[in-house]
Every structure is written in C-alpha cells, then in structure tokens.
C-alpha cells in the first residue's frame, strides 16, 4: 500500500483526525447546572457587562480558526472547500500536538475576496486568532491585509509567514557555517507567489540587500507588462543591480537560491554558475527544484528542501504553533514583521550543534514551540 492509500485508510477508519473533548465533568445535575442552564446565564451576563472577560470564560483564549477556501491546497491546486478539510484537520492536529492550541477547520464555500473577509469577521467572536491557509495568490495578500486592518485578533497566512520564518531561520544558520554577512548576500528567489513574496519581504526586513525575483517567464522587473500589482511592487523593492533575462542569468555569482516554485528546474550547470559554496533552498513539493545529491555534486555547500526524507527540512510546523501560542498567551492585537524575525531567531537558536546537514531543528524538537512563543509579544 502506498503512502496515499495508507493515509486514506487512516482517515476512513477514524473519520478524520480531530474531535472535541470536554474540559469539565457532566455526570450530575449539579454539573449540568454549572456548565449549562441555569448557571451559564451568569457567565453570559458577565461577558455582556465586561466583554474582555470572554477570553477568561470561554474557549476564545486558546482557540484558532484555520480558514481556507481550498484554492491552493498543498501542491495540488484549486480543489475546493471539501477537499481542503483533511489538510485543515491536519493543521489543527499539529496545533494541538506541538503547542496545545485548540484549532478548528473552517473551509469556506466561496472564493470571493469580499465574501471571505466578511465571513471571517463574522465568526471572529469565537476565536483568539485566525490562521489563513491554502488561499491562492494574489487574493491571499488582500485578504490578509484587510483582515489585519479590520480585526482586533491576530491574523496570519501561514503559507506566507510560516514558510518565511523557517526559511529565514535556516538561512541565519547557513551563513553562520558558510561565513559572510547578510548585507553581502546575492539571493535569487524563484517563485513569486504567497511564499516567495513573504520570504522576500522578511529577508529585506532582516537586512538582505540584493534579491532578484524570478518566475516562469524570467526575472521579475518593473517594466514587464505581464505581472500583477503584487509582483510589480516587489520588483520595485528588489534587483538593485538591474539584472534581466531568465533565472539562469540571475544565478550568475549568486550566493543563495530559494525555490518555492516547481520541481526539477534547477540543474547542475545552474549551480556551477553561482558563487563558491552556494546555499540551495529547493522547497517545491513533492519534487524539489533539484535533488540534494545532484546539488551537492554540482558544488552546493548547504541544501534544504521541504521534504522529511532529506536533511534540513523547511517545515512550517516549526513556526506556526509557537507563533499562535505566543499570540494567545500574550494577548497580542496583531502580528508584526519584528515578531516574525524574532521567531526565526528563536528557531535558529534551537539548533545546538550546527552542521551543513543540520541548520534547522527537527520538527519534533520539543524546545521549538515554547522558544518561539516566548518572543511573540
């Protein structure tokens, strides 16, 4: 049985992966009187008189909504709301396992930006935070931006910021081993969707000066007439050397390649054109932009992928549980770039013995989520 059939069997046997559990006993009439009628009326009145008490008296203090429209599921694309449910259930299971955060999948039967924003705002009273997931670009940028402005609970699109935080953590450790300064790095970012944009933004905020963006049609420059507004905005913030042409042109002399695009587009010849001891983050799933053994053979110094069967897995589970744990614990109103950079630093610091095959903590490292939560304040 292959991994896909085995997973289907697991889900069929259990009818999913998560369930509700009780925090209080319901065995006697007194229990019912306290948990429900008539006692619960006192709880409702207390919240009505002091709305801030909702965090102390209800599930809101520890509950996250995982919201998706199913338009960009993993590497599968637009499969719709129902097909998104098992992925969002999985996310909820990871929240609980790694940070004891209660999370619930909310898969919406709409892909309209305004309807998604309005729906999230209307369900917000129950939740202490919103994790947006698997919403396609460029709609995901507007949805997150609007919700952050219009809501008083923290909102994060994990495909953007979770990925960006872990990539930055890995890069921090990679240059410790390789040597050099972040200000001197030449970075090529291939893929300018949700993850690519967020990674670029956090690298710029951290202090990287020279980033060249590339998509399927080549280097993203401000004068191209086939790019959306988000790409045009990013083009205006990057490429200080005015590189043009295709991805291979941008790679000449580059120190770092970060791929969040499609598999098997990076070759040995591409890596040979890069600077000495290049750092390769080939993060496409399930097939990376180049296999690690091929990259190493071509001269790559450090290689990271999104896969668990290779060293240096860039896995969002290192970021989002701790980020939301900290948000809930410290009652933050909204996430900031500074919080994400501090989260990356906390993840990087969890690697006690750095090596070319260990720049990122193991996903099951129990120290990571508490370390990240501590800096989200």
N, C-alpha and C positions, 0 to 999 in steps of 0.2 A: 504494500500500500504506500503510495507516495505521500508527501507532506500535506498536499492539498486535500486528498481524500481522507487522510487521518484527521485533519482539522475539521472537516465536515462531520465525520463520525463523532468527534468530541462534542461539537456544538449540538448535534442531533440528540445525543444521549442526555445532555444536560439542559436542553432548550435555552441555549445561551450560556453566558459566563458569570453573570452577576444576579444578585437578588437582594431584596430588602431584609433587614433584621431588626428586631425590637431592642431598644435600649432599656426598657422598663418591663417589669412583670405585669402580666394581665391574667391573674389567676383567681382574684376575688372581686366581690362587688366594690370593695374599697379601691382596689386597683383601677377598676373602670371609672369610678367617681373622680379619681385624681387625673387619670390620663384623658378622660373624655368628659361626658356630662355627669354632674354639673360643674365640676372643678375647673374645666378648661375655660369656662366663661371668664374666670378671674384672670387667666393668662391673656385672653383676648383684650379685656379691658385695660390691663396693664400696658400692653403694647400700644393700644389706641391712645392712651394718655402720654406715653413716652416711647415713640417709635424706635429709638435706639435700643430698647430692650429686646427687640426682635432677634438680635444676634445672641443674646444670652438665653432666650427662652424657646428658640426653635432650631431647626436644622440648618438655618441660614449660616451660622457661624462656621460650619465645616462642610458646606456643600457647594459643588461647582456644577454648572451646566456645560456639557460638551455639545456644542451646536454645529451641525453640518447640514449642507443641502445636497451632499452626495455628488457634487460636480467635479471633484478631483480626488477620487479615492485612491490612496497609495499610488501605485504606478499604473492603475487600471483606467483612470479617466472618469468620465461622467456616467455613472451607473445609477444615479438616483438615490432617493432617501432610504428606501427599504434596504438596498444593498449596502448603505453606509452603516446600518445598525450594528453588524458584528464588529466593525472596526471601532466604532464609538464605545461599544461594550468593552472591547479590549482596552481602550484608553481608560475607561472607568476602573477596570481591574488593576491597571498599573498605578493609577492614582491611589487606590486603596492599599495595594501591596507595598509601595515604596514611600508613601507619605501619610498614610491613614487619612486621606481626604476622601469624603463621600462624593462621588460624581455620578451624574446621570446622563445618558444619551438623549439628546433632543434632535431628531432628524426631521427636517422640515420639508413639506411637500410643496416647495416653491424654490425657484432660483432667481427670483426678482429681488434686486438690491433693497428697494424700499420695503417690501414685504418682510424680508429677513430682518432688517433693522427694527421695524415696528414690532414684530413678533418677539424678538429678544428683549426689547424694552418692556413689553407687557408681561413677560414671565419672570422678569428680574427680581421681584419682591422675594421669591423663594430662595434665591441663590446668593452666595457670597462672592462669586466671580464667574466669568464667562470664558471658557476655552473654545475658541473658534477652530474648526478642524475641517480639512479637505474641502475648502471652498476655493474655486478656481480664481486665478489671476486674470485680469486686473481687478475684478469685482471685490476680491478679498481685501484690497487696500482701502477702498472707500468704506466698506462695511466696518472694518476695524476702526478706522479713523473717526467715523461718525459716532459709533457706539462709545468710544473713549471720551468724546466731547460731550455726549448727551446723557451719560450714565455716571453714577457715583459708586459703582463697584468695578474692580479691575477687569479689564478685557485684554486677552492675548490670543493672537492667531498663532498656534503652535507651529504650523508649517513654516511660518516666517521666523519667529523669535526663538523657539525651542531649538531649531536647527542652527540658527546663527550663534546662539550661546555656546553650543557644544563645539561647533567649528572653531570659534574664537578660542575656547579653552585648549583645543588641540593645537592650534597654531601658536599660542603662547608657549606651550611646552616644546613644540617642534623647533622654534627658533632658539630656545634655551640650549638645546642639544646641538643644533647646526651652527649657532653663532650668528651675530649680526643684530641690527636694530630694526624695529618695526618701521621706522621712518624711511629706511633704505630699501624696503622690500618692493619688488615689482610683482604684482599679483595679476593673474588672468582669471576672471570669473566667467565660466561658460554656463549659460543658462540664466535668463533674466526674468524668471517668474517670481513667485512668492518667496521662495527660499533664497534665490540669488539676490534679489533686491534687499532682503533683510540682512543677509551676510555682508553685502557691500556696505550698507549703512552702518552696521556695528563696527566693521573694520575701519571705516573712515572716522567714526567717533572715537575709536581706540587710538588712532594716530597713524594708520597706514596712509601714505600719500599718493601712491602710484597704483591704481587699479584700472585695468582695461576690461570692459564688458564685451562678451561675445554671445551671439545667439545663432540660430541655424543659418542665418544669412550673412554672418560675419561680424566684424567689430561694430558695436553699437555707438554710432556717432550722432551728434545733434543735428546734422544736416540730412540724415536719412529720412525719406518720406514714407517709409513703411513700418514705422514704430508707433506704439501708443504713447499716451501722455506720460505714463509712469517711466517707460524706458527713456523718453526724451529728457525727463527731469533727471534721471540717473546719469545719462550721458553728459549732462551739464555739470555734474559733480565729480566726474572721473576722467581718465585718459589725459593726464596733463601733458604727455609727450605727443599727443595728436596722432596716435597710431591708427592706421587704416588697413583695410584688407580683410582677410579671413582670420580664423582663430590661430592658425599656424604662424601667421605674421606677428600676431600679438605675443606668441610664446617665445620669440627670439630674445634670449637674455633674461627671461622671466625666472624669478625665484620660486614662485608658488603657482600651482594650478589648482583651482577649485571648480569641480564639475557638479552641477545639480541639473543635469540635462537628460541625455540618453546614453545608453551603453555603447561601448566599443567605438568611440570616436577619437580617442587619443591613441597615438601609435608610438612605437619606439623612436621613430625619426623625429616626432614632435618633441619628445623628451630630450633627445640629443641636441636640440636647438636651444634648450633652456640653459640657464646659468648652472655652474657646478653645484652638485649636491641639491637638486631641486626637491621641493616638498610637493607631494601629489595628494590631493583630496578628491578621490574619484567616487562620488557619492550617489550616482544613479543606482536605482534598484529595479529589478533584481540583478541586472548586469551592470557592473561599474563601467566607467568610461575606458578603463584599461585594467586588466587583471594585475594584481600586485606583483606576481613573479615576473611578468613581462616588463612592468615599470622598473623594477629593481635591476633587471638585466640591462635596461637601457641607461641606467645611471641614477635612478631616483634614490634619494637618501632616506626619505620617510614616505610611506604610503598609508593613507587612511581610506576606508570605504564605509558604506552603510551596512555592510554585512557582518553577521556574527561569526562566520566561519573564517574570517581573516583577522589579523591583529588590527588594533586601532579602529574599533567600530564607532562611528559617529552616530550615537543613538540618542534620540530626544528624551528618552526616559531618564537620562542623567540630569535633565533640566526642568521639565515642566512640573513634576511632582513637588520638588523643593521650592520652585518659584511660587506655586499657588499655596503651598504650606506656609511659606513666609508671608504671603499676601493676606491670608486668613488670620494668622497669628498676630500680625502687626497692624491689622485694620487699615491697610493702605487704600487710598482712594483710587489711584491709577498707577500703572507701571511706567517707568522711565527708562531711557537708554542707559543711564548710570547704573540702575539696578541690574540690567542685563549684563553689563560689563563686569560688575562685581560678582554676579552669578558665575560668569565664565572664569573669573579668577579663583573663585571658591572651588569649582570643579577641577581646574588645573592643579590646584594645591593638594587635591586628594590623591594624586599620583606620588607615592613616596619614593619610588626608585625609577627615575626616567630612563628610557631607552628608545631606540628607534622603533621598537615594536610595542612600546607602552607609553604613549603620550596622552592617552585618555583613560579614565578609570574604567574598570569593569562595570557593566550595567548593574550587577548585583552587589556592588560595593555599598555597604550599609551606611558608610560615613558621608555619602554624597548629598542625599536629600537634606539632612539636618544642616550641613555646611552651607548649602545654597539658601535654605530657609532663613538662616541667621542673618544674611545680608540683604534680604528683601524687606526693607523698612524705610 
